[in-house]
Amino acid sequence: MLPVFSVLHVLLSAALVGLILMHSGRDAGMGGMGFTPQSQGGTHIVERNLTRVTIVVGVLFFLNTILLFRLLK
């Protein structure tokens, strides 16, 4: 079981790094590409969805870290 969660941890960490690098300031990254109309709040729909996906992957990474710690203990 440990190898499965170890591989999952590597995949989650790579995905998290990639997602975080996609975020950047107002005029760069996914939010600054301008291929989606702005919403009422001034942020792009793509940027909000990217934030949601990043949060979900971050929570999964955190839970997998706790699980690996418990398995190695």
N, CA, C, O and CB atoms as a CASP TS submission, in Angstrom:
PFRMAT TS
TARGET T0000
AUTHOR 0000-0000-0000
METHOD Language model
MODEL 1
PARENT N/A
ATOM      1  N   MET     1       0.819  -1.200   0.000  1.00  0.00           N
ATOM      2  CA  MET     1       0.000   0.000   0.000  1.00  0.00           C
ATOM      3  C   MET     1       0.860   1.260   0.000  1.00  0.00           C
ATOM      4  O   MET     1       0.481   2.279  -0.578  1.00  0.00           O
ATOM      5  CB  MET     1      -0.930   0.000   1.203  1.00  0.00           C
ATOM      6  N   LEU     2       2.007   1.186   0.643  1.00  0.00           N
ATOM      7  CA  LEU     2       2.899   2.332   0.728  1.00  0.00           C
ATOM      8  C   LEU     2       3.387   2.795  -0.654  1.00  0.00           C
ATOM      9  O   LEU     2       3.414   4.001  -0.904  1.00  0.00           O
ATOM     10  CB  LEU     2       4.088   1.989   1.607  1.00  0.00           C
ATOM     11  N   PRO     3       3.773   1.884  -1.560  1.00  0.00           N
ATOM     12  CA  PRO     3       4.215   2.350  -2.885  1.00  0.00           C
ATOM     13  C   PRO     3       3.124   3.091  -3.668  1.00  0.00           C
ATOM     14  O   PRO     3       3.417   4.029  -4.409  1.00  0.00           O
ATOM     15  CB  PRO     3       4.695   1.169  -3.702  1.00  0.00           C
ATOM     16  N   VAL     4       1.876   2.671  -3.501  1.00  0.00           N
ATOM     17  CA  VAL     4       0.772   3.325  -4.202  1.00  0.00           C
ATOM     18  C   VAL     4       0.634   4.769  -3.737  1.00  0.00           C
ATOM     19  O   VAL     4       0.505   5.677  -4.557  1.00  0.00           O
ATOM     20  CB  VAL     4      -0.547   2.561  -3.975  1.00  0.00           C
ATOM     21  N   PHE     5       0.662   4.982  -2.436  1.00  0.00           N
ATOM     22  CA  PHE     5       0.517   6.335  -1.903  1.00  0.00           C
ATOM     23  C   PHE     5       1.770   7.180  -2.160  1.00  0.00           C
ATOM     24  O   PHE     5       1.683   8.404  -2.264  1.00  0.00           O
ATOM     25  CB  PHE     5       0.223   6.279  -0.402  1.00  0.00           C
ATOM     26  N   SER     6       2.930   6.530  -2.262  1.00  0.00           N
ATOM     27  CA  SER     6       4.154   7.267  -2.589  1.00  0.00           C
ATOM     28  C   SER     6       4.100   7.795  -4.024  1.00  0.00           C
ATOM     29  O   SER     6       4.459   8.944  -4.281  1.00  0.00           O
ATOM     30  CB  SER     6       5.393   6.367  -2.399  1.00  0.00           C
ATOM     31  N   VAL     7       3.654   6.957  -4.948  1.00  0.00           N
ATOM     32  CA  VAL     7       3.519   7.402  -6.336  1.00  0.00           C
ATOM     33  C   VAL     7       2.458   8.488  -6.440  1.00  0.00           C
ATOM     34  O   VAL     7       2.643   9.474  -7.154  1.00  0.00           O
ATOM     35  CB  VAL     7       3.164   6.218  -7.257  1.00  0.00           C
ATOM     36  N   LEU     8       1.352   8.312  -5.733  1.00  0.00           N
ATOM     37  CA  LEU     8       0.307   9.339  -5.720  1.00  0.00           C
ATOM     38  C   LEU     8       0.837  10.662  -5.173  1.00  0.00           C
ATOM     39  O   LEU     8       0.469  11.733  -5.655  1.00  0.00           O
ATOM     40  CB  LEU     8      -0.889   8.869  -4.886  1.00  0.00           C
ATOM     41  N   HIS     9       1.701  10.579  -4.165  1.00  0.00           N
ATOM     42  CA  HIS     9       2.278  11.784  -3.569  1.00  0.00           C
ATOM     43  C   HIS     9       3.151  12.532  -4.578  1.00  0.00           C
ATOM     44  O   HIS     9       3.107  13.760  -4.649  1.00  0.00           O
ATOM     45  CB  HIS     9       3.103  11.422  -2.323  1.00  0.00           C
ATOM     46  N   VAL    10       3.931  11.802  -5.347  1.00  0.00           N
ATOM     47  CA  VAL    10       4.781  12.421  -6.363  1.00  0.00           C
ATOM     48  C   VAL    10       3.911  13.093  -7.431  1.00  0.00           C
ATOM     49  O   VAL    10       4.198  14.212  -7.855  1.00  0.00           O
ATOM     50  CB  VAL    10       5.722  11.367  -7.008  1.00  0.00           C
ATOM     51  N   LEU    11       2.853  12.407  -7.863  1.00  0.00           N
ATOM     52  CA  LEU    11       1.960  12.974  -8.875  1.00  0.00           C
ATOM     53  C   LEU    11       1.236  14.210  -8.356  1.00  0.00           C
ATOM     54  O   LEU    11       1.098  15.202  -9.073  1.00  0.00           O
ATOM     55  CB  LEU    11       0.945  11.931  -9.325  1.00  0.00           C
ATOM     56  N   LEU    12       0.777  14.149  -7.116  1.00  0.00           N
ATOM     57  CA  LEU    12       0.101  15.301  -6.526  1.00  0.00           C
ATOM     58  C   LEU    12       1.046  16.484  -6.369  1.00  0.00           C
ATOM     59  O   LEU    12       0.659  17.630  -6.600  1.00  0.00           O
ATOM     60  CB  LEU    12      -0.494  14.928  -5.175  1.00  0.00           C
ATOM     61  N   SER    13       2.279  16.210  -5.977  1.00  0.00           N
ATOM     62  CA  SER    13       3.227  17.322  -5.807  1.00  0.00           C
ATOM     63  C   SER    13       3.566  17.952  -7.151  1.00  0.00           C
ATOM     64  O   SER    13       3.693  19.174  -7.236  1.00  0.00           O
ATOM     65  CB  SER    13       4.515  16.836  -5.111  1.00  0.00           C
ATOM     66  N   ALA    14       3.717  17.150  -8.204  1.00  0.00           N
ATOM     67  CA  ALA    14       3.983  17.713  -9.534  1.00  0.00           C
ATOM     68  C   ALA    14       2.786  18.532 -10.021  1.00  0.00           C
ATOM     69  O   ALA    14       2.954  19.604 -10.603  1.00  0.00           O
ATOM     70  CB  ALA    14       4.305  16.586 -10.545  1.00  0.00           C
ATOM     71  N   ALA    15       1.588  18.022  -9.781  1.00  0.00           N
ATOM     72  CA  ALA    15       0.387  18.756 -10.182  1.00  0.00           C
ATOM     73  C   ALA    15       0.261  20.062  -9.399  1.00  0.00           C
ATOM     74  O   ALA    15      -0.118  21.091  -9.958  1.00  0.00           O
ATOM     75  CB  ALA    15      -0.868  17.889  -9.974  1.00  0.00           C
ATOM     76  N   LEU    16       0.574  20.018  -8.125  1.00  0.00           N
ATOM     77  CA  LEU    16       0.480  21.222  -7.296  1.00  0.00           C
ATOM     78  C   LEU    16       1.484  22.283  -7.735  1.00  0.00           C
ATOM     79  O   LEU    16       1.154  23.468  -7.785  1.00  0.00           O
ATOM     80  CB  LEU    16       0.704  20.871  -5.827  1.00  0.00           C
ATOM     81  N   VAL    17       2.698  21.865  -8.051  1.00  0.00           N
ATOM     82  CA  VAL    17       3.703  22.820  -8.534  1.00  0.00           C
ATOM     83  C   VAL    17       3.247  23.431  -9.853  1.00  0.00           C
ATOM     84  O   VAL    17       3.351  24.642 -10.050  1.00  0.00           O
ATOM     85  CB  VAL    17       5.083  22.130  -8.706  1.00  0.00           C
ATOM     86  N   GLY    18       2.746  22.600 -10.750  1.00  0.00           N
ATOM     87  CA  GLY    18       2.264  23.112 -12.031  1.00  0.00           C
ATOM     88  C   GLY    18       1.112  24.086 -11.880  1.00  0.00           C
ATOM     89  O   GLY    18       1.078  25.122 -12.544  1.00  0.00           O
ATOM     90  N   LEU    19       0.176  23.760 -11.015  1.00  0.00           N
ATOM     91  CA  LEU    19      -0.968  24.644 -10.800  1.00  0.00           C
ATOM     92  C   LEU    19      -0.562  25.962 -10.165  1.00  0.00           C
ATOM     93  O   LEU    19      -1.078  27.018 -10.533  1.00  0.00           O
ATOM     94  CB  LEU    19      -2.000  23.960  -9.934  1.00  0.00           C
ATOM     95  N   ILE    20       0.351  25.907  -9.220  1.00  0.00           N
ATOM     96  CA  ILE    20       0.804  27.138  -8.566  1.00  0.00           C
ATOM     97  C   ILE    20       1.554  28.020  -9.558  1.00  0.00           C
ATOM     98  O   ILE    20       1.426  29.243  -9.522  1.00  0.00           O
ATOM     99  CB  ILE    20       1.703  26.813  -7.352  1.00  0.00           C
ATOM    100  N   LEU    21       2.331  27.409 -10.437  1.00  0.00           N
ATOM    101  CA  LEU    21       3.057  28.202 -11.434  1.00  0.00           C
ATOM    102  C   LEU    21       2.123  28.826 -12.459  1.00  0.00           C
ATOM    103  O   LEU    21       2.475  29.828 -13.081  1.00  0.00           O
ATOM    104  CB  LEU    21       4.086  27.339 -12.142  1.00  0.00           C
ATOM    105  N   MET    22       0.943  28.255 -12.646  1.00  0.00           N
ATOM    106  CA  MET    22      -0.021  28.843 -13.566  1.00  0.00           C
ATOM    107  C   MET    22      -0.637  30.123 -12.997  1.00  0.00           C
ATOM    108  O   MET    22      -1.114  30.972 -13.749  1.00  0.00           O
ATOM    109  CB  MET    22      -1.117  27.836 -13.887  1.00  0.00           C
ATOM    110  N   HIS    23      -0.624  30.258 -11.667  1.00  0.00           N
ATOM    111  CA  HIS    23      -1.107  31.478 -11.030  1.00  0.00           C
ATOM    112  C   HIS    23      -0.026  32.535 -11.122  1.00  0.00           C
ATOM    113  O   HIS    23       1.160  32.228 -10.998  1.00  0.00           O
ATOM    114  CB  HIS    23      -1.509  31.224  -9.553  1.00  0.00           C
ATOM    115  N   SER    24      -0.414  33.744 -11.331  1.00  0.00           N
ATOM    116  CA  SER    24       0.525  34.854 -11.234  1.00  0.00           C
ATOM    117  C   SER    24      -0.247  36.143 -11.089  1.00  0.00           C
ATOM    118  O   SER    24      -1.430  36.132 -10.747  1.00  0.00           O
ATOM    119  CB  SER    24       1.455  34.911 -12.462  1.00  0.00           C
ATOM    120  N   GLY    25       0.413  37.247 -11.345  1.00  0.00           N
ATOM    121  CA  GLY    25      -0.202  38.547 -11.142  1.00  0.00           C
ATOM    122  C   GLY    25      -1.382  38.797 -12.056  1.00  0.00           C
ATOM    123  O   GLY    25      -1.825  37.900 -12.774  1.00  0.00           O
ATOM    124  N   ARG    26      -1.881  39.999 -12.029  1.00  0.00           N
ATOM    125  CA  ARG    26      -3.082  40.340 -12.788  1.00  0.00           C
ATOM    126  C   ARG    26      -2.882  40.243 -14.297  1.00  0.00           C
ATOM    127  O   ARG    26      -3.795  39.826 -15.010  1.00  0.00           O
ATOM    128  CB  ARG    26      -3.530  41.731 -12.432  1.00  0.00           C
ATOM    129  N   ASP    27      -1.721  40.614 -14.790  1.00  0.00           N
ATOM    130  CA  ASP    27      -1.524  40.700 -16.226  1.00  0.00           C
ATOM    131  C   ASP    27      -0.732  39.546 -16.804  1.00  0.00           C
ATOM    132  O   ASP    27      -0.295  39.613 -17.953  1.00  0.00           O
ATOM    133  CB  ASP    27      -0.845  41.969 -16.557  1.00  0.00           C
ATOM    134  N   ALA    28      -0.538  38.489 -16.034  1.00  0.00           N
ATOM    135  CA  ALA    28       0.222  37.353 -16.539  1.00  0.00           C
ATOM    136  C   ALA    28      -0.483  36.066 -16.145  1.00  0.00           C
ATOM    137  O   ALA    28      -1.425  36.083 -15.352  1.00  0.00           O
ATOM    138  CB  ALA    28       1.675  37.370 -16.003  1.00  0.00           C
ATOM    139  N   GLY    29      -0.035  34.977 -16.685  1.00  0.00           N
ATOM    140  CA  GLY    29      -0.613  33.686 -16.369  1.00  0.00           C
ATOM    141  C   GLY    29      -1.959  33.483 -17.024  1.00  0.00           C
ATOM    142  O   GLY    29      -2.286  34.159 -18.000  1.00  0.00           O
ATOM    143  N   MET    30      -2.734  32.571 -16.503  1.00  0.00           N
ATOM    144  CA  MET    30      -4.027  32.236 -17.083  1.00  0.00           C
ATOM    145  C   MET    30      -4.995  33.414 -17.002  1.00  0.00           C
ATOM    146  O   MET    30      -5.817  33.602 -17.899  1.00  0.00           O
ATOM    147  CB  MET    30      -4.620  31.022 -16.379  1.00  0.00           C
ATOM    148  N   GLY    31      -4.903  34.201 -15.942  1.00  0.00           N
ATOM    149  CA  GLY    31      -5.827  35.310 -15.777  1.00  0.00           C
ATOM    150  C   GLY    31      -5.572  36.460 -16.732  1.00  0.00           C
ATOM    151  O   GLY    31      -6.492  37.220 -17.034  1.00  0.00           O
ATOM    152  N   GLY    32      -4.346  36.606 -17.214  1.00  0.00           N
ATOM    153  CA  GLY    32      -4.019  37.714 -18.083  1.00  0.00           C
ATOM    154  C   GLY    32      -4.108  37.414 -19.562  1.00  0.00           C
ATOM    155  O   GLY    32      -3.877  38.301 -20.384  1.00  0.00           O
ATOM    156  N   MET    33      -4.435  36.188 -19.919  1.00  0.00           N
ATOM    157  CA  MET    33      -4.478  35.830 -21.336  1.00  0.00           C
ATOM    158  C   MET    33      -5.649  36.476 -22.052  1.00  0.00           C
ATOM    159  O   MET    33      -5.574  36.738 -23.252  1.00  0.00           O
ATOM    160  CB  MET    33      -4.553  34.329 -21.493  1.00  0.00           C
ATOM    161  N   GLY    34      -6.716  36.733 -21.341  1.00  0.00           N
ATOM    162  CA  GLY    34      -7.811  37.485 -21.905  1.00  0.00           C
ATOM    163  C   GLY    34      -8.705  36.731 -22.866  1.00  0.00           C
ATOM    164  O   GLY    34      -9.393  37.349 -23.678  1.00  0.00           O
ATOM    165  N   PHE    35      -8.711  35.403 -22.794  1.00  0.00           N
ATOM    166  CA  PHE    35      -9.574  34.670 -23.715  1.00  0.00           C
ATOM    167  C   PHE    35     -10.945  34.376 -23.134  1.00  0.00           C
ATOM    168  O   PHE    35     -11.759  33.723 -23.788  1.00  0.00           O
ATOM    169  CB  PHE    35      -8.917  33.385 -24.116  1.00  0.00           C
ATOM    170  N   THR    36     -11.222  34.837 -21.928  1.00  0.00           N
ATOM    171  CA  THR    36     -12.547  34.692 -21.342  1.00  0.00           C
ATOM    172  C   THR    36     -13.024  36.062 -20.878  1.00  0.00           C
ATOM    173  O   THR    36     -12.219  36.889 -20.450  1.00  0.00           O
ATOM    174  CB  THR    36     -12.534  33.673 -20.161  1.00  0.00           C
ATOM    175  N   PRO    37     -14.310  36.303 -20.960  1.00  0.00           N
ATOM    176  CA  PRO    37     -14.817  37.595 -20.485  1.00  0.00           C
ATOM    177  C   PRO    37     -14.719  37.707 -18.971  1.00  0.00           C
ATOM    178  O   PRO    37     -14.765  36.708 -18.253  1.00  0.00           O
ATOM    179  CB  PRO    37     -16.268  37.794 -20.926  1.00  0.00           C
ATOM    180  N   GLN    38     -14.585  38.916 -18.511  1.00  0.00           N
ATOM    181  CA  GLN    38     -14.503  39.129 -17.074  1.00  0.00           C
ATOM    182  C   GLN    38     -15.882  39.038 -16.445  1.00  0.00           C
ATOM    183  O   GLN    38     -16.888  39.411 -17.048  1.00  0.00           O
ATOM    184  CB  GLN    38     -13.865  40.483 -16.764  1.00  0.00           C
ATOM    185  N   SER    39     -15.904  38.538 -15.232  1.00  0.00           N
ATOM    186  CA  SER    39     -17.168  38.463 -14.508  1.00  0.00           C
ATOM    187  C   SER    39     -17.407  39.770 -13.762  1.00  0.00           C
ATOM    188  O   SER    39     -16.620  40.710 -13.872  1.00  0.00           O
ATOM    189  CB  SER    39     -17.173  37.266 -13.527  1.00  0.00           C
ATOM    190  N   GLN    40     -18.492  39.822 -13.007  1.00  0.00           N
ATOM    191  CA  GLN    40     -18.832  41.030 -12.269  1.00  0.00           C
ATOM    192  C   GLN    40     -17.761  41.400 -11.250  1.00  0.00           C
ATOM    193  O   GLN    40     -17.530  42.581 -10.987  1.00  0.00           O
ATOM    194  CB  GLN    40     -20.163  40.855 -11.574  1.00  0.00           C
ATOM    195  N   GLY    41     -17.107  40.392 -10.676  1.00  0.00           N
ATOM    196  CA  GLY    41     -16.104  40.647  -9.650  1.00  0.00           C
ATOM    197  C   GLY    41     -14.773  41.115 -10.199  1.00  0.00           C
ATOM    198  O   GLY    41     -13.907  41.542  -9.435  1.00  0.00           O
ATOM    199  N   GLY    42     -14.590  41.045 -11.509  1.00  0.00           N
ATOM    200  CA  GLY    42     -13.345  41.500 -12.099  1.00  0.00           C
ATOM    201  C   GLY    42     -12.324  40.397 -12.288  1.00  0.00           C
ATOM    202  O   GLY    42     -11.231  40.665 -12.788  1.00  0.00           O
ATOM    203  N   THR    43     -12.633  39.174 -11.911  1.00  0.00           N
ATOM    204  CA  THR    43     -11.705  38.068 -12.122  1.00  0.00           C
ATOM    205  C   THR    43     -12.270  37.151 -13.193  1.00  0.00           C
ATOM    206  O   THR    43     -13.485  37.055 -13.371  1.00  0.00           O
ATOM    207  CB  THR    43     -11.450  37.286 -10.802  1.00  0.00           C
ATOM    208  N   HIS    44     -11.399  36.500 -13.884  1.00  0.00           N
ATOM    209  CA  HIS    44     -11.816  35.604 -14.947  1.00  0.00           C
ATOM    210  C   HIS    44     -12.363  34.307 -14.374  1.00  0.00           C
ATOM    211  O   HIS    44     -11.974  33.874 -13.289  1.00  0.00           O
ATOM    212  CB  HIS    44     -10.654  35.319 -15.891  1.00  0.00           C
ATOM    213  N   ILE    45     -13.260  33.704 -15.113  1.00  0.00           N
ATOM    214  CA  ILE    45     -13.836  32.425 -14.706  1.00  0.00           C
ATOM    215  C   ILE    45     -12.759  31.351 -14.661  1.00  0.00           C
ATOM    216  O   ILE    45     -12.750  30.501 -13.771  1.00  0.00           O
ATOM    217  CB  ILE    45     -14.968  32.009 -15.661  1.00  0.00           C
ATOM    218  N   VAL    46     -11.859  31.400 -15.625  1.00  0.00           N
ATOM    219  CA  VAL    46     -10.775  30.417 -15.673  1.00  0.00           C
ATOM    220  C   VAL    46      -9.894  30.553 -14.440  1.00  0.00           C
ATOM    221  O   VAL    46      -9.475  29.551 -13.861  1.00  0.00           O
ATOM    222  CB  VAL    46      -9.933  30.587 -16.957  1.00  0.00           C
ATOM    223  N   GLU    47      -9.615  31.761 -14.044  1.00  0.00           N
ATOM    224  CA  GLU    47      -8.766  31.991 -12.872  1.00  0.00           C
ATOM    225  C   GLU    47      -9.435  31.479 -11.597  1.00  0.00           C
ATOM    226  O   GLU    47      -8.771  30.908 -10.732  1.00  0.00           O
ATOM    227  CB  GLU    47      -8.443  33.487 -12.731  1.00  0.00           C
ATOM    228  N   ARG    48     -10.734  31.680 -11.483  1.00  0.00           N
ATOM    229  CA  ARG    48     -11.443  31.170 -10.302  1.00  0.00           C
ATOM    230  C   ARG    48     -11.450  29.654 -10.277  1.00  0.00           C
ATOM    231  O   ARG    48     -11.262  29.049  -9.222  1.00  0.00           O
ATOM    232  CB  ARG    48     -12.876  31.695 -10.269  1.00  0.00           C
ATOM    233  N   ASN    49     -11.666  29.030 -11.436  1.00  0.00           N
ATOM    234  CA  ASN    49     -11.644  27.570 -11.495  1.00  0.00           C
ATOM    235  C   ASN    49     -10.247  27.027 -11.221  1.00  0.00           C
ATOM    236  O   ASN    49     -10.099  25.986 -10.581  1.00  0.00           O
ATOM    237  CB  ASN    49     -12.134  27.085 -12.858  1.00  0.00           C
ATOM    238  N   LEU    50      -9.227  27.725 -11.699  1.00  0.00           N
ATOM    239  CA  LEU    50      -7.854  27.320 -11.421  1.00  0.00           C
ATOM    240  C   LEU    50      -7.562  27.381  -9.930  1.00  0.00           C
ATOM    241  O   LEU    50      -6.867  26.519  -9.392  1.00  0.00           O
ATOM    242  CB  LEU    50      -6.870  28.203 -12.188  1.00  0.00           C
ATOM    243  N   THR    51      -8.090  28.394  -9.267  1.00  0.00           N
ATOM    244  CA  THR    51      -7.920  28.507  -7.819  1.00  0.00           C
ATOM    245  C   THR    51      -8.611  27.352  -7.103  1.00  0.00           C
ATOM    246  O   THR    51      -8.060  26.782  -6.161  1.00  0.00           O
ATOM    247  CB  THR    51      -8.470  29.850  -7.313  1.00  0.00           C
ATOM    248  N   ARG    52      -9.810  27.010  -7.545  1.00  0.00           N
ATOM    249  CA  ARG    52     -10.535  25.898  -6.924  1.00  0.00           C
ATOM    250  C   ARG    52      -9.797  24.582  -7.098  1.00  0.00           C
ATOM    251  O   ARG    52      -9.682  23.802  -6.152  1.00  0.00           O
ATOM    252  CB  ARG    52     -11.935  25.785  -7.511  1.00  0.00           C
ATOM    253  N   VAL    53      -9.297  24.331  -8.296  1.00  0.00           N
ATOM    254  CA  VAL    53      -8.563  23.087  -8.552  1.00  0.00           C
ATOM    255  C   VAL    53      -7.288  23.049  -7.717  1.00  0.00           C
ATOM    256  O   VAL    53      -6.923  21.997  -7.193  1.00  0.00           O
ATOM    257  CB  VAL    53      -8.224  22.949 -10.056  1.00  0.00           C
ATOM    258  N   THR    54      -6.609  24.188  -7.590  1.00  0.00           N
ATOM    259  CA  THR    54      -5.390  24.253  -6.788  1.00  0.00           C
ATOM    260  C   THR    54      -5.682  23.948  -5.326  1.00  0.00           C
ATOM    261  O   THR    54      -4.904  23.258  -4.667  1.00  0.00           O
ATOM    262  CB  THR    54      -4.739  25.631  -6.916  1.00  0.00           C
ATOM    263  N   ILE    55      -6.789  24.453  -4.821  1.00  0.00           N
ATOM    264  CA  ILE    55      -7.159  24.189  -3.421  1.00  0.00           C
ATOM    265  C   ILE    55      -7.457  22.705  -3.223  1.00  0.00           C
ATOM    266  O   ILE    55      -7.032  22.118  -2.228  1.00  0.00           O
ATOM    267  CB  ILE    55      -8.388  25.041  -3.007  1.00  0.00           C
ATOM    268  N   VAL    56      -8.182  22.095  -4.157  1.00  0.00           N
ATOM    269  CA  VAL    56      -8.514  20.670  -4.039  1.00  0.00           C
ATOM    270  C   VAL    56      -7.250  19.816  -4.076  1.00  0.00           C
ATOM    271  O   VAL    56      -7.100  18.896  -3.272  1.00  0.00           O
ATOM    272  CB  VAL    56      -9.476  20.242  -5.168  1.00  0.00           C
ATOM    273  N   VAL    57      -6.341  20.114  -5.004  1.00  0.00           N
ATOM    274  CA  VAL    57      -5.096  19.345  -5.094  1.00  0.00           C
ATOM    275  C   VAL    57      -4.244  19.573  -3.847  1.00  0.00           C
ATOM    276  O   VAL    57      -3.592  18.645  -3.369  1.00  0.00           O
ATOM    277  CB  VAL    57      -4.302  19.733  -6.366  1.00  0.00           C
ATOM    278  N   GLY    58      -4.240  20.792  -3.318  1.00  0.00           N
ATOM    279  CA  GLY    58      -3.502  21.070  -2.089  1.00  0.00           C
ATOM    280  C   GLY    58      -4.037  20.299  -0.897  1.00  0.00           C
ATOM    281  O   GLY    58      -3.262  19.801  -0.081  1.00  0.00           O
ATOM    282  N   VAL    59      -5.352  20.198  -0.790  1.00  0.00           N
ATOM    283  CA  VAL    59      -5.959  19.437   0.312  1.00  0.00           C
ATOM    284  C   VAL    59      -5.640  17.941   0.151  1.00  0.00           C
ATOM    285  O   VAL    59      -5.322  17.265   1.130  1.00  0.00           O
ATOM    286  CB  VAL    59      -7.507  19.664   0.354  1.00  0.00           C
ATOM    287  N   LEU    60      -5.724  17.434  -1.076  1.00  0.00           N
ATOM    288  CA  LEU    60      -5.372  16.031  -1.322  1.00  0.00           C
ATOM    289  C   LEU    60      -3.906  15.758  -0.993  1.00  0.00           C
ATOM    290  O   LEU    60      -3.574  14.711  -0.438  1.00  0.00           O
ATOM    291  CB  LEU    60      -5.656  15.660  -2.782  1.00  0.00           C
ATOM    292  N   PHE    61      -3.035  16.700  -1.338  1.00  0.00           N
ATOM    293  CA  PHE    61      -1.618  16.573  -1.016  1.00  0.00           C
ATOM    294  C   PHE    61      -1.413  16.522   0.497  1.00  0.00           C
ATOM    295  O   PHE    61      -0.645  15.702   0.999  1.00  0.00           O
ATOM    296  CB  PHE    61      -0.821  17.738  -1.625  1.00  0.00           C
ATOM    297  N   PHE    62      -2.098  17.396   1.209  1.00  0.00           N
ATOM    298  CA  PHE    62      -1.992  17.441   2.671  1.00  0.00           C
ATOM    299  C   PHE    62      -2.472  16.129   3.297  1.00  0.00           C
ATOM    300  O   PHE    62      -1.807  15.569   4.168  1.00  0.00           O
ATOM    301  CB  PHE    62      -2.804  18.623   3.231  1.00  0.00           C
ATOM    302  N   LEU    63      -3.632  15.646   2.846  1.00  0.00           N
ATOM    303  CA  LEU    63      -4.166  14.403   3.397  1.00  0.00           C
ATOM    304  C   LEU    63      -3.272  13.213   3.071  1.00  0.00           C
ATOM    305  O   LEU    63      -3.101  12.318   3.898  1.00  0.00           O
ATOM    306  CB  LEU    63      -5.570  14.154   2.869  1.00  0.00           C
ATOM    307  N   ASN    64      -2.703  13.201   1.871  1.00  0.00           N
ATOM    308  CA  ASN    64      -1.798  12.118   1.495  1.00  0.00           C
ATOM    309  C   ASN    64      -0.513  12.171   2.325  1.00  0.00           C
ATOM    310  O   ASN    64       0.055  11.129   2.654  1.00  0.00           O
ATOM    311  CB  ASN    64      -1.465  12.193  -0.006  1.00  0.00           C
ATOM    312  N   THR    65      -0.058  13.368   2.661  1.00  0.00           N
ATOM    313  CA  THR    65       1.120  13.512   3.516  1.00  0.00           C
ATOM    314  C   THR    65       0.851  12.931   4.898  1.00  0.00           C
ATOM    315  O   THR    65       1.685  12.212   5.448  1.00  0.00           O
ATOM    316  CB  THR    65       1.530  14.992   3.631  1.00  0.00           C
ATOM    317  N   ILE    66      -0.302  13.240   5.453  1.00  0.00           N
ATOM    318  CA  ILE    66      -0.678  12.695   6.768  1.00  0.00           C
ATOM    319  C   ILE    66      -0.776  11.170   6.704  1.00  0.00           C
ATOM    320  O   ILE    66      -0.309  10.473   7.605  1.00  0.00           O
ATOM    321  CB  ILE    66      -2.027  13.298   7.246  1.00  0.00           C
ATOM    322  N   LEU    67      -1.380  10.665   5.643  1.00  0.00           N
ATOM    323  CA  LEU    67      -1.514   9.215   5.484  1.00  0.00           C
ATOM    324  C   LEU    67      -0.170   8.530   5.366  1.00  0.00           C
ATOM    325  O   LEU    67       0.047   7.482   5.975  1.00  0.00           O
ATOM    326  CB  LEU    67      -2.352   8.895   4.268  1.00  0.00           C
ATOM    327  N   LEU    68       0.740   9.107   4.590  1.00  0.00           N
ATOM    328  CA  LEU    68       2.083   8.521   4.475  1.00  0.00           C
ATOM    329  C   LEU    68       2.810   8.562   5.798  1.00  0.00           C
ATOM    330  O   LEU    68       3.534   7.623   6.129  1.00  0.00           O
ATOM    331  CB  LEU    68       2.902   9.251   3.414  1.00  0.00           C
ATOM    332  N   PHE    69       2.638   9.619   6.559  1.00  0.00           N
ATOM    333  CA  PHE    69       3.258   9.704   7.876  1.00  0.00           C
ATOM    334  C   PHE    69       2.745   8.583   8.787  1.00  0.00           C
ATOM    335  O   PHE    69       3.518   7.953   9.510  1.00  0.00           O
ATOM    336  CB  PHE    69       2.981  11.082   8.512  1.00  0.00           C
ATOM    337  N   ARG    70       1.437   8.349   8.740  1.00  0.00           N
ATOM    338  CA  ARG    70       0.841   7.285   9.573  1.00  0.00           C
ATOM    339  C   ARG    70       1.335   5.900   9.140  1.00  0.00           C
ATOM    340  O   ARG    70       1.573   5.030   9.978  1.00  0.00           O
ATOM    341  CB  ARG    70      -0.705   7.340   9.491  1.00  0.00           C
ATOM    342  N   LEU    71       1.486   5.705   7.828  1.00  0.00           N
ATOM    343  CA  LEU    71       1.944   4.411   7.326  1.00  0.00           C
ATOM    344  C   LEU    71       3.408   4.146   7.662  1.00  0.00           C
ATOM    345  O   LEU    71       3.793   2.999   7.886  1.00  0.00           O
ATOM    346  CB  LEU    71       1.744   4.337   5.825  1.00  0.00           C
ATOM    347  N   LEU    72       4.218   5.185   7.700  1.00  0.00           N
ATOM    348  CA  LEU    72       5.647   5.024   8.001  1.00  0.00           C
ATOM    349  C   LEU    72       5.935   4.972   9.497  1.00  0.00           C
ATOM    350  O   LEU    72       7.026   4.568   9.899  1.00  0.00           O
ATOM    351  CB  LEU    72       6.434   6.155   7.380  1.00  0.00           C
ATOM    352  N   LYS    73       4.992   5.366  10.309  1.00  0.00           N
ATOM    353  CA  LYS    73       5.189   5.415  11.752  1.00  0.00           C
ATOM    354  C   LYS    73       5.256   4.050  12.370  1.00  0.00           C
ATOM    355  O   LYS    73       5.419   3.929  13.584  1.00  0.00           O
ATOM    356  CB  LYS    73       4.100   6.196  12.397  1.00  0.00           C
TER
END
